[in-house]
Amino acid sequence: MTLQQAELEESDVAHDEEIPEAIRAIRTRRSGHNFDPEAELDDETLEALVRDAALAPSSYNLQPWEFVAVQDDDRLEEVVELAYGQEHVRAAGTAILVVGHTEPETADRVFDQWVQAGRFDAETGEQVKEQTVAGYQSEQAGRDYAIRNASLAAQNLLLSAHARGLAATPMSGFDFEGMAEFLDLPEDKIPVMLIAVGPSGGEEPERLPRRDVEEILHREQY
């Protein structure tokens, strides 16, 4: 056990024991760069990762995300180039672009589900839907909506990959416009995060230090 692992064990509090697997996954997840280039991510696992990602919370359950997986060797070469030469994308064998909706296009269906589930009556559901849709009409609000929600899904995907023994690393260092064009994204969809994921190639370097809670936790005001 490393010193850092020991410190994590010592920092556990009583309620952590109720969900040890979840806490352990959060505390041991790494942004992995060591992939096994000889192994492949099978379709069943890819679909499971996306299924887990899609369980992330989202504004009014609108689920404004899509996932574009690239596994073809030639297309992966293009992704590496668009990711400014990050070679671990090639070694991973799978690149997943997490895409966000800039418009609440699922609102009609989702708010119908709210009403059918008895969470809203029909009149209230329609009012809330109209308010929600109106709130994302500006370009900035639409981008914020896409990024905030799709980022939650991306974190779910990373934790799911870790729980399955895979290596995964998120990237924001890539040509966003180029990637959108390469993957033929509609105009109202934007790239949010690129994730390289695949079978692990072994141990990763020890995690760099994280800021202490005492430094980052503010109470009542900043």
C-alpha positions as a Markdown table, in Angstrom:
| # | Residue | x | y | z |
|---|---|---|---|---|
| 1 | Met | 0.0 | 0.0 | 0.0 |
| 2 | Thr | 1.4 | 3.4 | -1.0 |
| 3 | Leu | 1.4 | 6.3 | 1.4 |
| 4 | Gln | -1.3 | 8.0 | -0.6 |
| 5 | Gln | -3.5 | 4.8 | -0.4 |
| 6 | Ala | -2.9 | 4.7 | 3.4 |
| 7 | Glu | -4.0 | 8.3 | 3.7 |
| 8 | Leu | -7.2 | 7.6 | 1.7 |
| 9 | Glu | -7.9 | 4.7 | 4.1 |
| 10 | Glu | -7.4 | 6.9 | 7.1 |
| 11 | Ser | -9.6 | 9.6 | 5.6 |
| 12 | Asp | -12.6 | 7.2 | 5.4 |
| 13 | Val | -15.6 | 8.2 | 7.6 |
| 14 | Ala | -18.3 | 5.9 | 9.1 |
| 15 | His | -20.9 | 6.3 | 6.3 |
| 16 | Asp | -18.4 | 5.2 | 3.6 |
| 17 | Glu | -18.8 | 1.7 | 4.9 |
| 18 | Glu | -22.4 | 1.7 | 3.6 |
| 19 | Ile | -21.3 | 1.9 | -0.1 |
| 20 | Pro | -17.6 | 0.8 | -0.1 |
| 21 | Glu | -17.5 | -0.1 | -3.7 |
| 22 | Ala | -18.7 | 3.3 | -4.9 |
| 23 | Ile | -16.3 | 5.1 | -2.6 |
| 24 | Arg | -13.4 | 2.9 | -3.6 |
| 25 | Ala | -14.2 | 3.5 | -7.3 |
| 26 | Ile | -14.2 | 7.3 | -6.8 |
| 27 | Arg | -10.9 | 7.2 | -4.8 |
| 28 | Thr | -9.0 | 4.8 | -7.0 |
| 29 | Arg | -10.1 | 5.9 | -10.5 |
| 30 | Arg | -7.2 | 7.2 | -12.6 |
| 31 | Ser | -6.9 | 8.9 | -15.9 |
| 32 | Gly | -5.1 | 6.0 | -17.5 |
| 33 | His | -2.7 | 6.2 | -20.3 |
| 34 | Asn | -1.3 | 2.7 | -20.3 |
| 35 | Phe | -3.4 | 0.6 | -22.6 |
| 36 | Asp | -3.0 | -2.9 | -24.0 |
| 37 | Pro | -2.8 | -2.3 | -27.8 |
| 38 | Glu | -3.2 | -6.0 | -28.5 |
| 39 | Ala | -6.6 | -6.2 | -26.8 |
| 40 | Glu | -9.9 | -4.9 | -28.0 |
| 41 | Leu | -13.0 | -3.4 | -26.4 |
| 42 | Asp | -15.9 | -5.7 | -27.3 |
| 43 | Asp | -19.3 | -4.4 | -28.4 |
| 44 | Glu | -21.1 | -5.6 | -25.2 |
| 45 | Thr | -18.7 | -3.7 | -23.0 |
| 46 | Leu | -18.9 | -0.6 | -25.1 |
| 47 | Glu | -22.7 | -0.6 | -24.9 |
| 48 | Ala | -22.5 | -1.2 | -21.1 |
| 49 | Leu | -20.3 | 1.8 | -20.7 |
| 50 | Val | -22.7 | 4.0 | -22.6 |
| 51 | Arg | -25.7 | 2.6 | -20.7 |
| 52 | Asp | -24.0 | 3.5 | -17.4 |
| 53 | Ala | -23.1 | 6.9 | -18.7 |
| 54 | Ala | -26.7 | 7.5 | -19.6 |
| 55 | Leu | -27.7 | 7.0 | -16.0 |
| 56 | Ala | -26.1 | 10.3 | -15.1 |
| 57 | Pro | -28.3 | 13.1 | -13.7 |
| 58 | Ser | -29.5 | 15.7 | -16.1 |
| 59 | Ser | -31.6 | 18.9 | -16.0 |
| 60 | Tyr | -35.2 | 17.7 | -15.8 |
| 61 | Asn | -34.1 | 14.3 | -17.0 |
| 62 | Leu | -33.7 | 15.7 | -20.5 |
| 63 | Gln | -30.6 | 13.5 | -21.1 |
| 64 | Pro | -29.1 | 15.9 | -23.7 |
| 65 | Trp | -26.2 | 13.7 | -24.7 |
| 66 | Glu | -24.9 | 11.4 | -27.5 |
| 67 | Phe | -21.8 | 9.2 | -27.7 |
| 68 | Val | -19.8 | 8.7 | -30.9 |
| 69 | Ala | -17.4 | 5.7 | -30.7 |
| 70 | Val | -14.5 | 5.4 | -33.1 |
| 71 | Gln | -12.7 | 2.1 | -33.4 |
| 72 | Asp | -11.7 | 1.7 | -37.0 |
| 73 | Asp | -7.9 | 1.9 | -37.2 |
| 74 | Asp | -7.8 | 4.5 | -40.1 |
| 75 | Arg | -10.4 | 6.7 | -38.4 |
| 76 | Leu | -8.6 | 6.5 | -35.1 |
| 77 | Glu | -5.5 | 7.9 | -36.9 |
| 78 | Glu | -7.6 | 10.9 | -37.8 |
| 79 | Val | -8.8 | 11.2 | -34.2 |
| 80 | Val | -5.1 | 11.1 | -33.0 |
| 81 | Glu | -4.3 | 13.9 | -35.4 |
| 82 | Leu | -7.3 | 16.0 | -34.2 |
| 83 | Ala | -6.2 | 15.3 | -30.6 |
| 84 | Tyr | -2.9 | 16.9 | -31.4 |
| 85 | Gly | -1.0 | 13.7 | -31.6 |
| 86 | Gln | -2.1 | 12.0 | -28.3 |
| 87 | Glu | -0.8 | 8.5 | -29.1 |
| 88 | His | -2.6 | 6.8 | -26.3 |
| 89 | Val | -5.9 | 7.2 | -28.3 |
| 90 | Arg | -4.5 | 4.8 | -30.8 |
| 91 | Ala | -3.3 | 2.4 | -28.1 |
| 92 | Ala | -6.7 | 2.4 | -26.4 |
| 93 | Gly | -8.4 | 1.2 | -29.6 |
| 94 | Thr | -11.6 | 3.1 | -28.8 |
| 95 | Ala | -12.2 | 6.8 | -28.7 |
| 96 | Ile | -15.6 | 8.1 | -27.5 |
| 97 | Leu | -16.7 | 11.6 | -28.2 |
| 98 | Val | -19.3 | 12.8 | -25.6 |
| 99 | Val | -21.6 | 15.1 | -27.4 |
| 100 | Gly | -24.0 | 17.6 | -25.8 |
| 101 | His | -27.3 | 19.0 | -27.2 |
| 102 | Thr | -27.4 | 22.8 | -27.2 |
| 103 | Glu | -31.2 | 22.7 | -27.6 |
| 104 | Pro | -33.7 | 20.8 | -25.3 |
| 105 | Glu | -34.9 | 18.7 | -28.1 |
| 106 | Thr | -36.1 | 15.9 | -25.9 |
| 107 | Ala | -38.4 | 18.2 | -23.9 |
| 108 | Asp | -41.7 | 17.0 | -25.4 |
| 109 | Arg | -41.1 | 13.4 | -24.7 |
| 110 | Val | -39.5 | 13.8 | -21.3 |
| 111 | Phe | -42.2 | 16.1 | -19.9 |
| 112 | Asp | -44.9 | 13.8 | -21.2 |
| 113 | Gln | -43.1 | 11.1 | -19.1 |
| 114 | Trp | -43.1 | 13.4 | -16.1 |
| 115 | Val | -46.9 | 13.8 | -16.4 |
| 116 | Gln | -47.5 | 10.1 | -17.0 |
| 117 | Ala | -45.5 | 9.3 | -13.9 |
| 118 | Gly | -47.7 | 11.6 | -11.9 |
| 119 | Arg | -44.9 | 14.0 | -11.0 |
| 120 | Phe | -46.8 | 16.9 | -12.7 |
| 121 | Asp | -50.3 | 17.4 | -13.8 |
| 122 | Ala | -50.7 | 18.2 | -17.5 |
| 123 | Glu | -51.0 | 22.0 | -17.0 |
| 124 | Thr | -48.0 | 22.3 | -14.7 |
| 125 | Gly | -46.0 | 20.0 | -16.9 |
| 126 | Glu | -46.6 | 22.2 | -19.9 |
| 127 | Gln | -45.7 | 25.3 | -18.0 |
| 128 | Val | -42.5 | 23.9 | -16.7 |
| 129 | Lys | -41.6 | 22.6 | -20.1 |
| 130 | Glu | -42.1 | 26.0 | -21.7 |
| 131 | Gln | -40.0 | 27.7 | -19.0 |
| 132 | Thr | -37.2 | 25.1 | -19.4 |
| 133 | Val | -37.1 | 25.4 | -23.2 |
| 134 | Ala | -37.2 | 29.2 | -23.0 |
| 135 | Gly | -34.2 | 29.1 | -20.6 |
| 136 | Tyr | -31.9 | 27.6 | -23.3 |
| 137 | Gln | -32.7 | 29.9 | -26.2 |
| 138 | Ser | -29.5 | 32.0 | -26.1 |
| 139 | Glu | -26.4 | 30.6 | -27.6 |
| 140 | Gln | -24.4 | 30.8 | -24.3 |
| 141 | Ala | -27.2 | 29.1 | -22.3 |
| 142 | Gly | -27.4 | 26.4 | -24.9 |
| 143 | Arg | -23.7 | 25.7 | -24.7 |
| 144 | Asp | -23.8 | 25.7 | -20.9 |
| 145 | Tyr | -26.7 | 23.3 | -21.0 |
| 146 | Ala | -24.8 | 20.9 | -23.3 |
| 147 | Ile | -21.5 | 21.1 | -21.4 |
| 148 | Arg | -22.9 | 20.8 | -17.8 |
| 149 | Asn | -25.1 | 17.8 | -18.6 |
| 150 | Ala | -22.8 | 15.9 | -20.9 |
| 151 | Ser | -19.9 | 16.3 | -18.5 |
| 152 | Leu | -21.9 | 14.4 | -15.8 |
| 153 | Ala | -22.4 | 11.6 | -18.3 |
| 154 | Ala | -18.7 | 11.5 | -19.1 |
| 155 | Gln | -17.8 | 11.1 | -15.5 |
| 156 | Asn | -20.2 | 8.2 | -15.2 |
| 157 | Leu | -18.5 | 6.6 | -18.2 |
| 158 | Leu | -15.1 | 7.0 | -16.6 |
| 159 | Leu | -16.3 | 5.4 | -13.4 |
| 160 | Ser | -17.9 | 2.5 | -15.2 |
| 161 | Ala | -14.7 | 1.9 | -17.2 |
| 162 | His | -12.7 | 1.9 | -14.0 |
| 163 | Ala | -15.1 | -0.5 | -12.3 |
| 164 | Arg | -14.8 | -2.9 | -15.2 |
| 165 | Gly | -11.0 | -2.9 | -15.0 |
| 166 | Leu | -10.5 | -0.8 | -18.1 |
| 167 | Ala | -8.2 | 2.2 | -18.5 |
| 168 | Ala | -9.8 | 5.5 | -19.6 |
| 169 | Thr | -8.7 | 9.1 | -19.8 |
| 170 | Pro | -10.8 | 12.2 | -20.6 |
| 171 | Met | -9.4 | 14.8 | -23.0 |
| 172 | Ser | -10.4 | 18.4 | -23.8 |
| 173 | Gly | -7.2 | 19.0 | -25.7 |
| 174 | Phe | -8.4 | 18.4 | -29.2 |
| 175 | Asp | -9.7 | 20.4 | -32.3 |
| 176 | Phe | -13.3 | 20.8 | -31.4 |
| 177 | Glu | -14.4 | 22.2 | -34.7 |
| 178 | Gly | -12.4 | 19.7 | -36.6 |
| 179 | Met | -13.8 | 16.8 | -34.5 |
| 180 | Ala | -17.3 | 18.0 | -35.0 |
| 181 | Glu | -16.8 | 18.1 | -38.8 |
| 182 | Phe | -15.0 | 14.8 | -38.9 |
| 183 | Leu | -17.8 | 13.0 | -37.0 |
| 184 | Asp | -20.5 | 14.9 | -38.9 |
| 185 | Leu | -22.2 | 16.4 | -35.9 |
| 186 | Pro | -25.4 | 18.4 | -36.5 |
| 187 | Glu | -25.1 | 22.1 | -35.9 |
| 188 | Asp | -27.0 | 21.9 | -32.6 |
| 189 | Lys | -24.7 | 19.3 | -31.1 |
| 190 | Ile | -21.2 | 20.1 | -29.7 |
| 191 | Pro | -18.2 | 18.1 | -28.7 |
| 192 | Val | -17.9 | 18.1 | -24.9 |
| 193 | Met | -15.2 | 15.6 | -24.1 |
| 194 | Leu | -13.1 | 13.0 | -25.8 |
| 195 | Ile | -12.5 | 9.7 | -23.9 |
| 196 | Ala | -9.9 | 7.1 | -24.8 |
| 197 | Val | -10.9 | 3.8 | -23.3 |
| 198 | Gly | -9.7 | 0.2 | -23.6 |
| 199 | Pro | -8.2 | -2.8 | -21.8 |
| 200 | Ser | -5.5 | -1.7 | -19.3 |
| 201 | Gly | -1.9 | -2.3 | -20.1 |
| 202 | Gly | -0.9 | -2.4 | -16.4 |
| 203 | Glu | 0.0 | -0.1 | -13.6 |
| 204 | Glu | -0.2 | 3.7 | -14.0 |
| 205 | Pro | 2.1 | 6.2 | -12.4 |
| 206 | Glu | 1.2 | 7.2 | -8.8 |
| 207 | Arg | -1.4 | 9.9 | -8.6 |
| 208 | Leu | -0.1 | 13.5 | -8.3 |
| 209 | Pro | -1.1 | 15.3 | -5.1 |
| 210 | Arg | -4.6 | 16.6 | -4.8 |
| 211 | Arg | -5.6 | 19.9 | -3.0 |
| 212 | Asp | -6.6 | 19.4 | 0.6 |
| 213 | Val | -10.2 | 19.7 | 1.7 |
| 214 | Glu | -9.2 | 22.5 | 4.1 |
| 215 | Glu | -8.0 | 24.5 | 1.1 |
| 216 | Ile | -11.0 | 24.0 | -1.2 |
| 217 | Leu | -14.0 | 23.7 | 1.2 |
| 218 | His | -15.7 | 27.1 | 2.0 |
| 219 | Arg | -18.5 | 27.3 | 4.5 |
| 220 | Glu | -21.4 | 29.8 | 4.2 |
| 221 | Gln | -19.4 | 32.0 | 1.8 |
| 222 | Tyr | -16.2 | 32.0 | -0.3 |
